[in-house]
Amino acid sequence: MDSLISSRGKIQSVPESYIFPPETRPSDLVTPLLKTIPVIDLETRGHRRNELIQHIIKASQEHGFFQLTNHGVSEELMNDVLTMGAEFFSLPEEDKARYYETSPSPEVCRLKTSIEYADEKVHFWRDNFRHPCHPLEDYIQLWPENPPRYREVVGRFSVEVRRLSLQLLNLICEGLGLEQGYFEERLSHRQVFSINHYPPCPDPTSVLGLPKHADPYLITLLNQGHLPGLQVLKDGEWLGVEPLPNAFVVNINHMLQVISNGKLKSADHRVVTNSKAARTTVVSFILPSSDCVIEPAKSLVNEHNPALYSAFKFGDFLKTYAMHTREGKDPLVDYMIQS
């Protein structure tokens, strides 16, 4: 528990083990906010469905992410779940200790700091708490009883966000020309709820909250709250994603890139910190079962568009994902078919 940044009180100077080499640190935090990030209004699905689908596909091709508004998750619930996240990290140490680094298994609640603290040369300025949340009845009794409303709020939020994620996947399915329900069952079998907590940092220009990476799953929905910190890599430049009120940042993941045979792209992104306030974000990941075979959809492959990736099990991909990301390699490199 001593390694948790949120357990150390006010830190006056950055420990050496958190300081990144000059070439990888965010030496200039005044990055331009990405005003051109696609913003998609989900309410248009009722009367301009084809236009909505085209916008989603275009954003997923060109950017790998977009912001989603009028998505049906209430503003009250969006704020409540952020509050639960912040309150969890404010709990007394004894309330959090039972979850600290208990197991790498995805089937348990796990509290940790950085990414893999014991194996890293340089640590990231982040504490994280994550747990499975689907099916809800299988996992909710394993979640924290404190804060008192945690199970109620996170339970409602995870159900709503899963519903929304599957709606988006169905729209993407239609936009790619795949058969209806392609992403159902094993491809979207699991859901993980994750809270990222970035305490104030005395020197944000020397640290990273999270490194450059793209998510390894199917699709990510991020409630990033009201403080900026997320940056995306676009045409070789890091750009800040401006928080929009009551909006989700939707992120295309590696598995969706493979299934679309490279038509959609997973987005490289990172997180920077600030010196004035703690930043808490809430994330929902939709992911396949470990033994699910991932490959380009057969209907998207032909003699003019050959498969770019060989088939693999999702669990096998996860075993090498973290290592490749740390080394700056494309985590999909082992599965690319050489032309």
Residue frames relative to the residue before (quaternion, step in Angstrom):
aa qw qx qy qz dx dy dz
M 1.0000 0.0000 0.0000 0.0000 0.00 0.00 0.00
D 0.5797 0.6100 -0.3803 0.3837 3.62 1.12 -0.57
S 0.6465 0.5395 -0.3295 0.4271 3.58 1.13 -0.56
L 0.5099 0.6307 -0.4342 0.3920 3.61 1.20 -0.28
I 0.4451 -0.6956 0.4910 0.2774 3.57 -0.80 0.99
S 0.6661 0.5194 -0.3018 0.4422 3.56 1.01 -0.80
S 0.6502 0.5099 -0.3193 0.4639 3.62 1.24 -0.18
R 0.6299 0.5997 -0.3169 0.3784 3.59 1.24 -0.19
G 0.4859 -0.6428 0.4577 0.3758 3.59 1.21 -0.06
K 0.7362 -0.3752 0.2894 0.4832 3.55 -1.22 -0.39
I 0.2214 -0.7890 0.5648 0.0974 3.57 -0.65 1.17
Q 0.3404 -0.7867 0.4878 0.1653 3.57 -0.67 1.11
S 0.7980 0.0405 -0.0142 0.6012 3.60 1.09 -0.63
V 0.5469 -0.6362 0.4374 0.3238 3.56 -1.13 0.64
P 0.4278 -0.6865 0.5163 0.2814 3.63 -0.76 0.95
E 0.6215 -0.5916 0.3679 0.3583 3.56 -1.04 0.79
S 0.6524 0.5497 -0.3180 0.4137 3.59 1.03 -0.75
Y 0.6711 0.4641 -0.3002 0.4940 3.62 1.28 -0.07
I 0.5882 0.6047 -0.3646 0.3942 3.59 1.24 -0.23
F 0.2912 -0.7859 0.5280 0.1369 3.56 -0.66 1.17
P 0.6076 -0.5320 0.4272 0.4066 3.59 -1.19 0.44
P 0.6560 -0.5597 0.3300 0.3841 3.59 -1.06 0.72
E 0.6856 0.5102 -0.3055 0.4199 3.60 0.96 -0.78
T 0.7503 0.3670 -0.2224 0.5029 3.62 1.18 -0.33
R 0.5897 0.5813 -0.3841 0.4085 3.60 1.19 -0.18
P 0.4947 -0.6515 0.4801 0.3168 3.62 -1.17 0.50
S 0.1121 -0.8669 0.4802 0.0733 3.57 0.61 1.15
D 0.7577 0.2316 -0.1605 0.5886 3.58 1.18 -0.47
L 0.2270 -0.8056 0.5355 0.1124 3.57 -0.37 1.23
V 0.5983 0.5605 -0.3684 0.4384 3.59 1.22 -0.29
T 0.1191 0.7881 -0.5868 0.1424 3.55 0.49 1.23
P 0.5486 -0.6097 0.4376 0.3686 3.59 -1.07 0.59
L 0.4203 -0.6715 0.5410 0.2823 3.56 -0.99 0.80
L 0.4484 -0.7126 0.4811 0.2446 3.53 -0.94 0.94
K 0.1585 -0.8272 0.5359 0.0587 3.55 0.05 1.31
T 0.6927 0.4929 -0.2789 0.4467 3.56 1.16 -0.52
I 0.3532 0.7231 -0.5216 0.2835 3.62 1.20 0.14
P 0.4933 -0.6727 0.4521 0.3158 3.59 -0.80 0.92
V 0.1177 -0.7525 0.6456 0.0559 3.54 -1.03 0.89
I 0.0887 -0.8242 0.5592 -0.0089 3.55 -0.55 1.20
D 0.2724 -0.7594 0.5801 0.1123 3.52 -0.83 1.13
L 0.3126 -0.7982 0.4841 0.1755 3.58 -0.34 1.24
E 0.5293 0.6390 -0.4145 0.3737 3.61 1.17 -0.34
T 0.5981 0.5909 -0.3694 0.3958 3.61 1.12 -0.48
R 0.4990 0.6775 -0.4353 0.3200 3.62 1.21 -0.25
G 0.6110 0.5871 -0.3513 0.3983 3.57 1.16 -0.48
H 0.8347 0.1701 -0.0598 0.5203 3.59 0.93 -0.80
R 0.7625 0.2118 -0.1755 0.5856 3.63 1.24 -0.13
R 0.0094 0.8683 -0.4954 0.0233 3.54 0.91 1.00
N 0.6725 0.4999 -0.3123 0.4475 3.60 0.83 -0.93
E 0.6456 0.5115 -0.3141 0.4721 3.57 1.01 -0.80
L 0.6276 0.5368 -0.3248 0.4610 3.57 1.01 -0.82
I 0.6658 0.5023 -0.3023 0.4617 3.59 0.87 -0.95
Q 0.6421 0.5240 -0.3216 0.4580 3.58 0.95 -0.84
H 0.6479 0.5144 -0.3178 0.4632 3.59 1.00 -0.82
I 0.6496 0.5164 -0.3159 0.4599 3.59 0.95 -0.87
I 0.6725 0.4893 -0.2973 0.4690 3.59 0.87 -0.93
K 0.6569 0.5099 -0.3200 0.4539 3.60 0.89 -0.86
A 0.6601 0.4962 -0.3092 0.4716 3.60 0.92 -0.90
S 0.6775 0.4951 -0.2885 0.4611 3.59 0.99 -0.84
Q 0.6429 0.5034 -0.3179 0.4819 3.59 1.18 -0.49
E 0.7830 0.3940 -0.1796 0.4466 3.54 0.75 -1.11
H 0.8039 0.2587 -0.1130 0.5235 3.59 1.05 -0.76
G 0.3423 -0.7339 0.5139 0.2831 3.58 1.00 -0.78
F 0.7794 0.1559 -0.1104 0.5967 3.59 1.27 0.11
F 0.0153 0.7676 -0.6404 -0.0223 3.53 -1.34 0.26
Q 0.4124 -0.6586 0.5515 0.3034 3.56 -1.29 0.23
L 0.2220 -0.7918 0.5643 0.0736 3.54 -0.98 0.93
T 0.0661 -0.7970 0.6004 0.0008 3.55 -0.77 1.09
N 0.8115 0.2249 -0.1935 0.5033 3.58 -1.31 0.34
H 0.2672 0.8199 -0.4503 0.2315 3.52 1.02 1.00
G 0.5953 -0.6203 0.3485 0.3733 3.58 1.24 -0.05
V 0.5928 0.4974 -0.3847 0.5032 3.61 1.24 -0.11
S 0.4593 -0.7357 0.4217 0.2645 3.58 -0.58 1.16
E 0.5975 -0.5637 0.4376 0.3657 3.54 -1.21 0.56
E 0.6137 0.5570 -0.3443 0.4412 3.58 1.04 -0.76
L 0.6882 0.4661 -0.2834 0.4784 3.60 0.90 -0.91
M 0.6052 0.5495 -0.3524 0.4556 3.61 1.04 -0.74
N 0.6985 0.4515 -0.2668 0.4869 3.60 0.95 -0.87
D 0.6360 0.5532 -0.3300 0.4249 3.59 0.97 -0.85
V 0.6865 0.4831 -0.3044 0.4501 3.58 0.90 -0.87
L 0.6032 0.5244 -0.3539 0.4856 3.60 1.14 -0.54
T 0.6333 0.5285 -0.3207 0.4656 3.57 1.04 -0.80
M 0.6376 0.5194 -0.3269 0.4657 3.60 0.98 -0.84
G 0.6425 0.5284 -0.3249 0.4498 3.57 0.99 -0.81
A 0.6761 0.4805 -0.2895 0.4777 3.56 0.89 -0.94
E 0.6578 0.5121 -0.3116 0.4559 3.60 0.98 -0.83
F 0.6044 0.5536 -0.3664 0.4403 3.59 1.02 -0.70
F 0.7241 0.4330 -0.2600 0.4696 3.59 0.84 -0.89
S 0.6371 0.5002 -0.3323 0.4832 3.58 1.28 -0.12
L 0.4444 0.7101 -0.4457 0.3157 3.60 1.29 -0.08
P 0.6110 -0.5171 0.4367 0.4107 3.61 -1.24 0.35
E 0.6490 -0.5616 0.3490 0.3764 3.55 -1.10 0.71
E 0.6529 0.5379 -0.3357 0.4144 3.60 0.93 -0.81
D 0.6361 0.5305 -0.3335 0.4503 3.60 1.13 -0.57
K 0.7214 0.4293 -0.2444 0.4854 3.58 1.11 -0.65
A 0.5490 0.6793 -0.3869 0.2956 3.58 1.12 -0.67
R 0.6298 0.5719 -0.3471 0.3947 3.61 0.97 -0.74
Y 0.7121 0.4409 -0.2509 0.4853 3.57 1.21 -0.48
Y 0.5256 0.6923 -0.3979 0.2936 3.57 1.22 -0.31
E 0.8530 -0.1493 0.0716 0.4949 3.57 -0.72 1.17
T 0.1811 0.8331 -0.5098 0.1148 3.58 1.02 0.71
S 0.7788 -0.1687 0.1647 0.5813 3.56 0.94 -0.85
P 0.4635 -0.6660 0.4963 0.3086 3.58 -1.10 0.56
S 0.4432 0.7112 -0.4508 0.3075 3.58 1.26 -0.11
P 0.4473 -0.6988 0.4862 0.2743 3.60 -0.95 0.83
E 0.6153 0.5896 -0.3357 0.4014 3.58 1.26 -0.21
V 0.7084 0.4062 -0.2667 0.5118 3.61 1.23 0.12
C 0.5529 -0.5482 0.4905 0.3916 3.54 -1.35 0.17
R 0.0067 -0.8219 0.5684 -0.0366 3.59 -0.81 0.95
L 0.1342 -0.7626 0.6315 0.0406 3.52 -0.85 1.12
K 0.1438 0.7888 -0.5857 0.1186 3.56 -0.81 0.95
T 0.3618 -0.6962 0.5676 0.2493 3.53 -1.35 0.11
S 0.7991 0.2056 -0.2042 0.5268 3.55 -1.22 0.60
I 0.6490 -0.4575 0.3570 0.4920 3.63 -0.85 -0.91
E 0.7397 -0.1524 0.1125 0.6458 3.59 0.64 -1.12
Y 0.2913 -0.8428 0.4223 0.1627 3.53 0.38 1.36
A 0.7111 0.4882 -0.2810 0.4208 3.60 0.79 -1.00
D 0.7407 0.4320 -0.2208 0.4647 3.59 1.12 -0.62
E 0.6130 0.6046 -0.3339 0.3837 3.60 1.24 -0.19
K 0.4261 -0.6571 0.5540 0.2823 3.54 -1.21 0.57
V 0.7734 0.1078 -0.0504 0.6226 3.56 1.08 -0.78
H 0.3248 -0.7730 0.5202 0.1624 3.58 -0.88 0.97
F 0.4054 -0.6970 0.5437 0.2327 3.52 -1.30 0.49
W 0.4872 -0.6897 0.4718 0.2536 3.54 -1.06 0.88
R 0.5157 0.6155 -0.4145 0.4283 3.55 0.58 1.22
D 0.1400 -0.7059 0.6831 0.1245 3.49 -1.26 0.69
N 0.1034 -0.8182 0.5655 0.0029 3.57 -1.04 0.77
F 0.0550 -0.7596 0.6472 0.0336 3.53 -1.14 0.76
R 0.0959 0.8108 -0.5704 0.0896 3.57 -0.74 1.01
H 0.0410 0.7866 -0.6151 0.0345 3.51 -1.25 0.50
P 0.5587 -0.5784 0.4559 0.3814 3.61 -1.20 0.39
C 0.0878 -0.8251 0.5568 0.0384 3.58 -1.12 0.55
H 0.7311 0.3112 -0.2576 0.5498 3.62 1.16 0.37
P 0.4800 -0.2668 -0.8233 0.1434 1.50 -1.62 1.95
L 0.6040 -0.6208 0.3649 0.3414 3.56 -0.92 0.93
E 0.6817 0.5118 -0.3023 0.4265 3.58 0.88 -0.93
D 0.6341 0.5413 -0.3368 0.4376 3.60 1.17 -0.40
Y 0.8094 0.3315 -0.1192 0.4698 3.57 1.09 -0.66
I 0.5524 0.6711 -0.4043 0.2848 3.60 1.04 -0.64
Q 0.6478 0.5287 -0.3343 0.4348 3.62 1.05 -0.64
L 0.6246 0.5267 -0.3364 0.4683 3.59 1.27 -0.23
W 0.5671 0.6250 -0.3739 0.3847 3.58 1.23 -0.35
P 0.6658 -0.5085 0.3582 0.4121 3.59 -1.23 0.34
E 0.3684 -0.6934 0.5734 0.2338 3.55 -1.18 0.66
N 0.7229 0.2671 -0.1964 0.6062 3.57 1.32 -0.22
P 0.4184 -0.1813 -0.8777 0.1476 1.54 -1.82 1.73
P 0.6764 -0.5607 0.2963 0.3746 3.59 -1.07 0.73
R 0.7499 0.3789 -0.2198 0.4957 3.63 0.99 -0.71
Y 0.3315 0.7891 -0.4797 0.1932 3.60 1.25 0.05
R 0.7060 0.4672 -0.2863 0.4487 3.59 0.69 -1.04
E 0.6495 0.5223 -0.3223 0.4489 3.58 0.94 -0.84
V 0.7294 0.4465 -0.2503 0.4539 3.58 0.71 -1.11
V 0.6990 0.4535 -0.2815 0.4759 3.58 0.79 -0.98
G 0.5996 0.5602 -0.3550 0.4479 3.59 1.09 -0.64
R 0.6839 0.4673 -0.2879 0.4806 3.58 0.83 -0.98
F 0.6588 0.5216 -0.3121 0.4433 3.56 0.94 -0.90
S 0.6834 0.4964 -0.3075 0.4382 3.60 0.81 -0.94
V 0.6349 0.5139 -0.3299 0.4733 3.60 1.04 -0.70
E 0.6659 0.5010 -0.2983 0.4653 3.58 0.93 -0.90
V 0.6984 0.4672 -0.2839 0.4620 3.58 0.90 -0.88
R 0.5987 0.5268 -0.3742 0.4733 3.60 1.08 -0.54
R 0.6281 0.5314 -0.3321 0.4613 3.57 0.94 -0.86
L 0.6763 0.4928 -0.2832 0.4685 3.56 0.90 -0.97
S 0.6420 0.5288 -0.3241 0.4507 3.60 0.94 -0.85
L 0.6774 0.4781 -0.2966 0.4740 3.59 0.94 -0.85
Q 0.5804 0.5544 -0.3679 0.4695 3.60 1.13 -0.57
L 0.6733 0.4896 -0.2913 0.4713 3.56 0.89 -0.95
L 0.6522 0.5131 -0.3193 0.4576 3.58 0.93 -0.83
N 0.6326 0.5174 -0.3307 0.4720 3.59 1.06 -0.68
L 0.6440 0.5014 -0.3208 0.4805 3.58 1.03 -0.75
I 0.6413 0.5050 -0.3162 0.4834 3.59 1.02 -0.79
C 0.6043 0.5622 -0.3338 0.4552 3.56 1.04 -0.83
E 0.6778 0.4803 -0.2781 0.4822 3.56 0.90 -0.96
G 0.6697 0.5172 -0.2984 0.4416 3.58 0.96 -0.86
L 0.6847 0.4599 -0.2754 0.4938 3.58 1.13 -0.63
G 0.4642 -0.6875 0.4403 0.3434 3.57 1.24 -0.31
L 0.4061 0.7044 -0.4817 0.3269 3.59 1.16 0.57
E 0.6167 -0.5431 0.4055 0.4004 3.55 -1.23 0.39
Q 0.6174 -0.5809 0.3901 0.3595 3.54 -1.10 0.79
G 0.8124 0.2489 -0.1999 0.4879 3.55 -0.98 0.90
Y 0.2988 0.7972 -0.4889 0.1900 3.59 1.24 0.21
F 0.7558 0.4060 -0.2121 0.4679 3.59 0.94 -0.88
E 0.4956 0.6600 -0.4355 0.3592 3.59 1.21 0.09
E 0.7549 0.3865 -0.3026 0.4348 3.55 -1.39 0.06
R 0.8821 -0.0633 0.0164 0.4666 3.60 -0.90 -0.89
L 0.6151 0.5613 -0.3672 0.4145 3.62 1.05 -0.57
S 0.7775 0.2148 -0.1325 0.5761 3.60 1.14 -0.57
H 0.2040 0.8477 -0.4703 0.1360 3.54 1.23 0.58
R 0.8048 0.2770 -0.1165 0.5119 3.58 0.93 -0.89
Q 0.0922 -0.7587 0.6417 0.0632 3.52 -1.33 0.45
V 0.1069 -0.7873 0.6063 0.0326 3.55 -0.93 0.95
F 0.2311 -0.7486 0.6108 0.1147 3.54 -1.01 0.94
S 0.0178 -0.8230 0.5650 -0.0554 3.58 -0.78 1.02
I 0.1480 -0.7558 0.6325 0.0830 3.57 -1.05 0.90
N 0.1358 -0.7625 0.6286 0.0705 3.55 -0.84 1.02
H 0.0624 -0.7949 0.6035 0.0039 3.56 -0.89 0.97
Y 0.0757 -0.8036 0.5900 -0.0201 3.56 -0.62 1.23
P 0.2364 -0.7933 0.5425 0.1434 3.62 -0.14 1.22
P 0.6464 -0.4923 0.3851 0.4376 3.60 -1.21 0.31
C 0.1948 -0.7858 0.5809 0.0843 3.57 -1.03 0.83
P 0.4695 -0.7047 0.4431 0.2943 3.63 -0.77 0.92
D 0.7933 0.0953 -0.0724 0.5970 3.62 1.18 -0.44
P 0.1618 -0.8412 0.5093 0.0827 3.60 0.24 1.24
T 0.6180 0.5750 -0.3570 0.4001 3.62 1.12 -0.45
S 0.7040 0.4557 -0.2734 0.4711 3.62 1.20 -0.23
V 0.7339 0.3872 -0.2123 0.5161 3.61 1.25 -0.20
L 0.2333 -0.7169 0.6248 0.2031 3.51 -1.41 0.03
G 0.4286 -0.6661 0.5405 0.2836 3.55 -1.13 0.66
L 0.7535 -0.0770 0.0514 0.6509 3.54 1.12 -0.81
P 0.4753 -0.6922 0.4604 0.2880 3.60 -1.03 0.70
K 0.6831 -0.4124 0.3829 0.4655 3.53 -1.32 -0.05
H 0.2675 0.7448 -0.5734 0.2121 3.56 -0.79 1.06
A 0.2243 -0.6957 0.6467 0.2180 3.51 -1.38 0.12
D 0.5426 -0.6636 0.4033 0.3202 3.58 -0.96 0.81
P 0.4431 -0.7547 0.4315 0.2187 3.61 -0.92 0.91
Y 0.6121 0.6119 -0.3312 0.3759 3.59 1.25 -0.21
L 0.7188 -0.4017 0.3173 0.4704 3.59 -1.02 -0.81
I 0.7737 -0.1769 0.1613 0.5866 3.58 0.73 -1.10
T 0.2124 -0.7725 0.5922 0.0855 3.56 -1.13 0.80
L 0.0782 -0.7451 0.6588 0.0690 3.55 -1.11 0.78
L 0.1124 -0.8146 0.5689 -0.0101 3.54 -0.63 1.25
N 0.1551 -0.7141 0.6762 0.0935 3.53 -1.01 0.97
Q 0.0955 -0.8657 0.4907 0.0250 3.57 -0.03 1.30
G 0.5230 -0.6746 0.4106 0.3206 3.56 1.21 0.28
H 0.7083 -0.5004 0.3480 0.3560 3.52 -1.23 -0.55
L 0.6678 0.4746 -0.3021 0.4874 3.59 1.28 -0.11
P 0.4382 -0.6870 0.5022 0.2894 3.62 -0.94 0.79
G 0.1879 0.7721 -0.5926 0.1314 3.56 -1.22 0.47
L 0.6330 0.5146 -0.3201 0.4817 3.56 1.18 -0.60
Q 0.0222 -0.7760 0.6303 -0.0035 3.55 -0.98 0.93
V 0.1719 -0.7766 0.5996 0.0893 3.55 -1.07 0.78
L 0.4058 -0.7010 0.5365 0.2368 3.53 -1.17 0.66
K 0.0724 0.7924 -0.5952 0.1121 3.55 -0.57 1.20
D 0.8394 -0.0919 0.0108 0.5355 3.57 -0.62 1.21
G 0.7384 -0.4553 0.2197 0.4463 3.55 0.94 0.97
E 0.6845 0.4429 -0.2796 0.5071 3.60 1.26 0.08
W 0.3868 -0.6996 0.5509 0.2397 3.55 -1.05 0.84
L 0.0404 -0.8023 0.5945 -0.0346 3.54 -0.80 1.12
G 0.4204 -0.7160 0.5025 0.2410 3.57 -0.96 0.88
V 0.3249 -0.7273 0.5725 0.1942 3.56 -1.07 0.81
E 0.3429 -0.7716 0.5046 0.1799 3.55 -0.42 1.24
P 0.4036 -0.7033 0.5174 0.2735 3.63 -0.76 0.92
L 0.1626 -0.7622 0.6204 0.0878 3.56 -0.91 0.97
P 0.5673 -0.6105 0.4155 0.3645 3.62 -0.95 0.75
N 0.8718 0.0100 -0.0259 0.4890 3.55 -0.99 0.96
A 0.5037 0.6300 -0.4359 0.3993 3.59 1.00 0.80
F 0.3143 -0.6906 0.6111 0.2254 3.53 -1.30 0.47
V 0.2801 -0.6635 0.6528 0.2348 3.52 -1.26 0.55
V 0.1666 -0.7885 0.5893 0.0568 3.57 -0.69 1.16
N 0.1144 -0.8221 0.5575 -0.0178 3.52 -0.73 1.15
I 0.3446 -0.7200 0.5682 0.2000 3.56 -0.80 1.07
N 0.2574 -0.7996 0.5323 0.1045 3.59 -0.86 1.00
H 0.7369 -0.4439 0.2894 0.4196 3.56 -1.31 0.27
M 0.6755 0.5063 -0.3232 0.4277 3.60 0.86 -0.86
L 0.6367 0.5080 -0.3282 0.4785 3.58 1.09 -0.64
Q 0.5955 0.5467 -0.3580 0.4673 3.59 1.13 -0.58
V 0.6679 0.4953 -0.3015 0.4666 3.59 0.94 -0.88
I 0.6807 0.5019 -0.2992 0.4418 3.58 0.79 -1.03
S 0.6933 0.4495 -0.2725 0.4930 3.60 1.05 -0.74
N 0.3904 -0.7397 0.4503 0.3123 3.60 1.37 0.00
G 0.7446 -0.4369 0.1996 0.4635 3.52 0.99 0.97
K 0.4498 0.6883 -0.4654 0.3276 3.59 1.23 0.04
L 0.7282 0.2661 -0.1716 0.6078 3.56 1.08 -0.79
K 0.2161 -0.8030 0.5409 0.1258 3.59 -1.07 0.57
S 0.4229 -0.6597 0.5570 0.2751 3.51 -1.13 0.72
A 0.3790 -0.7792 0.4731 0.1593 3.55 -0.93 0.94
D 0.3597 -0.6986 0.5762 0.2249 3.57 -0.93 0.92
H 0.1130 0.7849 -0.5989 0.1116 3.55 -0.88 0.96
R 0.1084 -0.7625 0.6329 0.0793 3.55 -1.34 0.25
V 0.3200 -0.7291 0.5680 0.2081 3.57 -1.32 0.10
V 0.1540 -0.7581 0.6272 0.0901 3.55 -1.01 0.90
T 0.4226 -0.7083 0.5166 0.2299 3.55 -1.27 0.43
N 0.2485 -0.7375 0.5888 0.2184 3.56 -1.29 -0.17
S 0.5381 -0.6705 0.4267 0.2806 3.57 -1.23 0.43
K 0.6982 0.5362 -0.2553 0.3997 3.57 1.20 -0.40
A 0.8358 0.0589 0.0249 0.5453 3.58 0.90 -0.82
A 0.5059 -0.5996 0.5176 0.3414 3.54 -1.24 0.53
R 0.1797 -0.7647 0.6118 0.0932 3.54 -1.12 0.75
T 0.0644 -0.7931 0.6057 0.0037 3.56 -0.80 1.04
T 0.0358 -0.7932 0.6080 0.0004 3.57 -0.88 0.94
V 0.2456 -0.7574 0.5920 0.1251 3.53 -1.23 0.57
V 0.0848 -0.8206 0.5646 -0.0244 3.54 -0.80 1.08
S 0.1113 -0.7498 0.6463 0.0874 3.54 -1.19 0.69
F 0.1279 -0.7807 0.6098 0.0474 3.55 -0.84 1.07
I 0.1718 -0.7282 0.6513 0.1267 3.57 -1.07 0.79
L 0.0599 0.8277 -0.5491 0.0990 3.56 -0.71 1.06
P 0.5586 -0.6174 0.4369 0.3405 3.58 -1.19 0.51
S 0.5888 -0.4984 0.4713 0.4275 3.53 -1.34 0.05
S 0.6528 -0.5715 0.3331 0.3690 3.57 -1.11 0.70
D 0.7424 0.4004 -0.2316 0.4847 3.61 1.00 -0.75
C 0.4143 0.7124 -0.4678 0.3195 3.58 1.28 0.16
V 0.3427 -0.7345 0.5507 0.1997 3.59 -0.89 0.95
I 0.1670 -0.7862 0.5926 0.0525 3.56 -0.79 1.14
E 0.2039 0.7541 -0.6013 0.1680 3.57 -0.90 0.96
P 0.6388 -0.4936 0.3898 0.4431 3.60 -1.20 0.28
A 0.5376 -0.6215 0.4587 0.3380 3.57 -0.97 0.86
K 0.5232 -0.6843 0.4088 0.3015 3.57 -0.75 1.06
S 0.6555 0.5239 -0.3234 0.4374 3.60 1.04 -0.68
L 0.6724 0.4753 -0.3007 0.4812 3.61 1.27 -0.23
V 0.6582 0.4895 -0.2914 0.4921 3.57 1.33 -0.05
N 0.1859 0.7510 -0.6187 0.1367 3.58 -0.95 0.94
E 0.7455 -0.4088 0.2596 0.4579 3.59 -1.24 -0.03
H 0.6799 0.4603 -0.2916 0.4907 3.58 1.14 -0.51
N 0.7639 0.2013 -0.1179 0.6017 3.57 1.25 -0.47
P 0.0829 -0.8346 0.5432 0.0381 3.60 0.35 1.20
A 0.6347 -0.5334 0.3988 0.3919 3.55 -1.25 0.46
L 0.3205 -0.7559 0.5459 0.1670 3.56 -0.95 0.94
Y 0.7776 0.2497 -0.1133 0.5658 3.57 1.24 -0.50
S 0.4022 -0.6720 0.5615 0.2670 3.55 -1.17 0.62
A 0.5988 -0.5732 0.4193 0.3703 3.58 -1.24 0.41
F 0.0639 0.7822 -0.6172 0.0553 3.58 -1.14 0.70
K 0.4951 -0.6185 0.5104 0.3344 3.53 -1.29 0.33
F 0.5666 -0.6278 0.4152 0.3352 3.55 -0.95 0.89
G 0.6441 0.5362 -0.3239 0.4390 3.59 0.96 -0.83
D 0.6327 0.5216 -0.3310 0.4670 3.58 1.06 -0.71
F 0.6283 0.5342 -0.3319 0.4580 3.58 1.01 -0.77
L 0.6616 0.5245 -0.3144 0.4340 3.59 0.90 -0.89
K 0.6035 0.5868 -0.3584 0.4038 3.60 1.09 -0.65
T 0.7705 0.3290 -0.1794 0.5156 3.61 1.07 -0.65
Y 0.4600 0.7228 -0.4311 0.2830 3.59 1.23 -0.32
A 0.6992 0.4801 -0.2904 0.4431 3.60 0.73 -1.04
M 0.6533 0.5171 -0.3206 0.4505 3.60 0.93 -0.86
H 0.6749 0.4907 -0.2986 0.4633 3.58 0.86 -0.93
T 0.6444 0.5203 -0.3274 0.4547 3.58 0.98 -0.82
R 0.6403 0.5251 -0.3191 0.4609 3.60 0.97 -0.85
E 0.7278 0.4367 -0.2331 0.4747 3.56 1.01 -0.84
G 0.5189 -0.6667 0.4006 0.3547 3.58 1.28 0.00
K 0.4911 0.6485 -0.4369 0.3839 3.59 1.24 0.37
D 0.5417 -0.5578 0.5011 0.3798 3.54 -1.28 0.36
P 0.4087 -0.7423 0.4639 0.2585 3.64 -0.54 1.05
L 0.6585 0.5028 -0.3130 0.4642 3.60 1.21 -0.33
V 0.3903 0.7751 -0.4485 0.2138 3.58 1.30 -0.13
D 0.6540 0.5363 -0.3220 0.4254 3.62 0.99 -0.76
Y 0.7464 0.4090 -0.2086 0.4817 3.57 1.17 -0.50
M 0.4768 0.6679 -0.4426 0.3615 3.58 1.26 0.09
I 0.3317 -0.7307 0.5654 0.1910 3.55 -0.98 0.91
Q 0.3457 -0.7484 0.5298 0.1990 3.55 -0.70 1.09
S 0.3394 -0.7523 0.5321 0.1890 3.56 -0.85 1.02
